[in-house]
Structures are given as structure tokens and as C-alpha cells.
Amino acid sequence: MNTISPAELKEAATHLPSSPRIFGKLSNMLRDTQTDLSDITDLVNADSALTASVLRLSNSAMYSAGIAVDTLDEAINRIGFRELFRLVGFAASQQLFSESNATYNITGTELWENSLACGIGMEVFARKTGYDDQEAYTIGLLRNMGKMVIDYCVKGNPAYPSFSRESELPLIEWEQNNFGITNPTVAGFILTSWNFSEETAHTIQYQYEPQEAPRKLPLIHLLNLANGVAERIGKGLHGESNYWANWESYLPRTGLSAEEFEQSAEEIETNLNRVVAAF
């Protein structure tokens, strides 16, 4: 078995778009009462492609009042800081998952829509249960990031296989057998190095097997449930279905009722379709 080293992972992460890091910094800024408008616009404007996507969404049917906005200041005045954060997240995730991932044999669209479904799902669940919906949304959107880093590390190397859509081997076991590391561990490692919160990194790291987490954070179980909803609405990823099968046993740890879980699927799917249509 070939093992991917921490140095290789860090090198691969430097080739990812800057937008996820901007998204993380924006989250911290919005929690700081001393942050002013110029700080936020300077941060987002550092990535011209990200800014263009945010402005396009601000002028979409989701938010447009019939008058186009041309700058971030105008967009923020129209939609507010909270919605700006959501739009930056949508746009950042689209950049991050824009390309097909040969290692996992999935398209960029599949990865992006799965991440969107999980981000929206986490936001919906957090609001129902009283958890921090900003952190929950961030966790859901970035939950697939480790797959991109691993793909960059092994791309074009014949020593590493690709995950077959017909494979019956659970994804985490396949990753461990072939890379000596798993995608959620990689995501946790990179997010920590980018100064995301320990809770965010820890939650993503144990999303597949919440029972193995040394710290029983409620958002870990909530993320597992959001992944299960993504599966239900047709946005799941192959090799992962079995990890979402125990959803009923995780409900007591989240404060979410079985009825709320079942009813949320339609709301999440509707919100997801609106975002995809806006892009």
C-alpha cells in the first residue's frame, strides 16, 4: 500500500482555490463585532471570480428587486451580511468542486450538489435544533474537501486505483486500504491548518462514523443525518450509503425528532434546486 504523507497533503491543498479560505475568514469576521463593511468587501474582493459569482447570485431571481447591483457594498445593502455569507459559501463550493474527480469517479456537478445539499441540510437542521447554523452550514459545504486533496495527490499515478461505481467496498475502508488515510481525516487536517475551528474539523473528520468520535459533538451526528437526506433526494455519492443507515439511532443526540427529519427532506430539496437554478 502507498501512503500519502502530510507534506504531500499540504502541497496539494495549495492548489485548491482560495475561496474556501476566504469563506472561513469571512465566518470569523462576521462573529467579530468590530468588523466593518470595508473589511468584508476587501476580503471577498481579493478573489475576483468569487466576487463575480456573488454579484451574479445577488442579481438572480432569489434576491433581485429588479435593480441590478454592481458592487459588493450594494449587494450587502440589499441582502445583508447573513445572506452574503450564504452566497459566498455557495460560490466557494462551486469553485472547489468545479472539476471531475477521477480518483472517486465522480463529476464536479455531483460533488458540488452533494456538498450544497449537505450545507443546506445542516443549516436547516441547526435552525430546528438551536445549534449554530453558520458553523453547521460551513461544515456541510466543506465536508467533501478531503476528496479533492487526495485526488490531487494521486492524479496520474498508476500506483493508485480509482473507486469504481460498482464497488461494494465501503468508501472509508477502500481509502484506508489504498492511501493509508481517509478523506474526512484529510479534510480535518487541512481545515485545521487553515485555522478553521477545531469543532468544524472534528465534525467533518467523524461524519461517517460518529460513534468513533472521541468528542461527542452534536453536529457530528447532525452531519451524518444531513448526508442521509442528500442521499434521499438523489444527491448521494457512491460508496457512502451504508454510513447513513443508522440515522434513527443518532436522532436523540441532536434534538431532532424523526418527524422533523422526515419533513426536512422536501425543504432541503426545494432550497437546493433554487440555488442550482440561480447558478
N, C-alpha and C positions, 0 to 999 in steps of 0.2 A: 504493500500500500504506500502511495506517495502522500506525504503530509504537507499541507500548506503552512508556511511559517508566519508568525506575527508580522515580521518585516515585509513579507510579500503582501499580506493583507493591507497594511498601512500604505504601501506603494500603490496598490490597486485603488484604494479609496481616494487617492489624489486625482485620479482620472474621472471620478464621478462629477456631475455638475455641482456648481457651488450653491445652487438653490436650496438643497436640504439644510445646509449650514446656515444660510440666511433665514430660513424658516425657523430654525432653532433659536437663533439670536433674536428674532422678532418676538418669539414667545416670551423670552426673558425680558425684553424691553417692555412688553405690554403688562408685565407684572410689576414693573417699577413705576411708581407714581411720579418720579422725577423726569421720566422720559417725555420729550415734547415732539411735536409733529415733524420738525426738521430732522430729528434723529431717525425717525421711522422712514421718512422718504429717502434720506441719504442711504440707509441700509438697503432698501429694496431697489433703488435706482442703480445700485452697484452692479446689478445684473440686468442688462438691457432686455434680454429675452424674457426674463421673469416679469419685468415691468410691463412689457408689451402684452403678455398674457393676462396680467391682472387688469389692465385697461380694457382689453377686449372683453373680458368677463363683466367688468363694470358697465360696459355698454351693451351687454346682452339682454335678452328678454327677462332674465332673472332680476335685473336691477334697474334697467334703463327707464327713465321717466320721459323719454322722447328727446332729451337733450344730451348730446354726446359730451363725455368728459375726455380731456386731452392730457391731464397730468394726474399724478398720484394725489396731490393735495385736493384736487377737485373730486377724485374718486372717494377719498376718505370723507370729505364733507357730505358726499351723497350716501355712502353705505356705512360709515363708522369704522372704528378700529376692530371691532369684533368680526365684522364681515370681511374686512381686509385680511385678517389673519386666516380666515377660511379660504379666501381666494388665493392667497399666497401658497397655502397648503395644496390646493388643487393644482395650481400651476407648477409648483415644485415637484410634486409627484409625477406629473406628466413628463417633465424633463428627465427625471430619474429613471422612469420606466419607458422611455421612448423607443428603445431598440429591443429586438427579439433577443431572447436569452437561449443560446444554443445548448448550454450545459443542462438546463432544466427543460429544454424542448418546449418552450412557451413563448408566445408572441409578446411584444411590448404592450399591445392593447389588453391582452389577458392579464398581464401583471398589473397594469395601471388600473383597470376596472376592478380587479380584486382588491387592490390597495384602497381605492376610493370607497368601495363597499365596506371595507373594514373600518376606515376612518369615519365614515358617516355613521356606521353602526355603533362604533364606540361613543361617538358624540350623542347619539340618540339614547343609548343605554345609560350613559353617565348622567344625563339630564333626568332620567327617570329614577335614578338611584341616589342622586345627590353627590356624586363624585365630580372631580374637576373635569369639565367637558373639554377644556382647552388641552390639557395633558392627554386625555383619552383620545381625542381626535388626532393628535400628533403621533401617538403610539400606533394607532390603526393605519395611518397613512404610510408610516415608515417600516411597517412590520416585515416587508419583503426585501429590505435593503441588502441583507446579507447575501441573497441570491445573486445580486448584481456584482458584488465584490468577488464572490467565488468564481463567477463566470469570467470576470476579467483576469483572474489569476491563472485559470486553466485553459483559456481560449486558445485553440490551435495546437494544444499539446496532446498528441495521440496517447500519452500515458494515462490520460483521464477519460472516463466514459461520459456519455450523455445519459440523462434519465429518460427512459422510454415511457411513452404514454401507456404502453401495455404492461408496464412493470407492476407486479403485485407486492413488491417490497415497500414497506413504509418509508417515506422520504428521509426521515431523520436517520434511520438505520442505513439507508443507501449512502447518505452523505458521510456518515462516520466510517463506513467501510472503505470508501473511495478517496476521501480527502483528509480523514483524521480530524475533522471538525464539522460543525453543522451551521446552517445558515442563520439560525437565531443567535447562536453564540457569536458569530462574526458580526452580526448587526449590533449586538450589545457591546462588543469590543470597540467597534468603530464609533458608535454614538457616544460612548464614554470618552474616547479620545477627542471628540468634537465638543465636549463639555455639555452634552445633554445631561439631564438629571439621572441620578442613579436609579430612580424609580422607573423612568422610561426605559433605560437599558435593561434592567432586571425583568420588567414585564415582558418585553419582546423576547428576551432570552428563554423564558419558560412558557411561552404561549402554547406550545404543542403538548406539553406535559406539566400542567400546573401543580400536580401532586408532587413533583420532584423539586419544586422551588424551595430553597432554604428559608426564604422570607415569603410568607403567605399574603402577598399584597392582593387586595380585591380586584384590582384592574387586570391581573393576570388571568383570572377566571372570566372576567368580562371580555377580554380579548379573545379567549377561546370561544366564547359564545358568539362574538361578532364574526369570527371566522366561520362558524357554523351557519350563520344567517347568509353570509356571502355564498356559501355552498348551496343553500336552499334556493336562492334566487338566480342560480345559474352562473355565478361568478367565482366558483371554487377553482382550485388548482389541483391537477392530478397528483396522486401520491399522498394527499393530505386528509382525505375524507375521514379515515379512521380516527384521527386525532380530535375530531369534533363530536364523536359519537356519545360521549358521556355528559352531554350538556345538562341533563336534568340533575345530576349529582352536584354540578357546580353552582346551580342557582342559589342555594342557601348562603353561599359565601359572597354573593353580590348584592343581595337585597332585591333582586329582580324576580318577579313571580313568573310562573310558567305561562300564564295568560299574557302578561306584558311581553314576554319573549316571543310568543307566537304572533301577537298583534304587530310587533315592531317590524317584521319582515316586509310588510307592504309599505310602511312608511319609508324604510331604508331604500327599497327598490325605487319608489317614486322619486325620492331625493337624488338618488344616483342617476336616474335617467335624465333628470333636469340638468345636472352638471355635465354629463356626457354630451347632451344636445347643445349646451352652451359653447362647448369647445368645437 
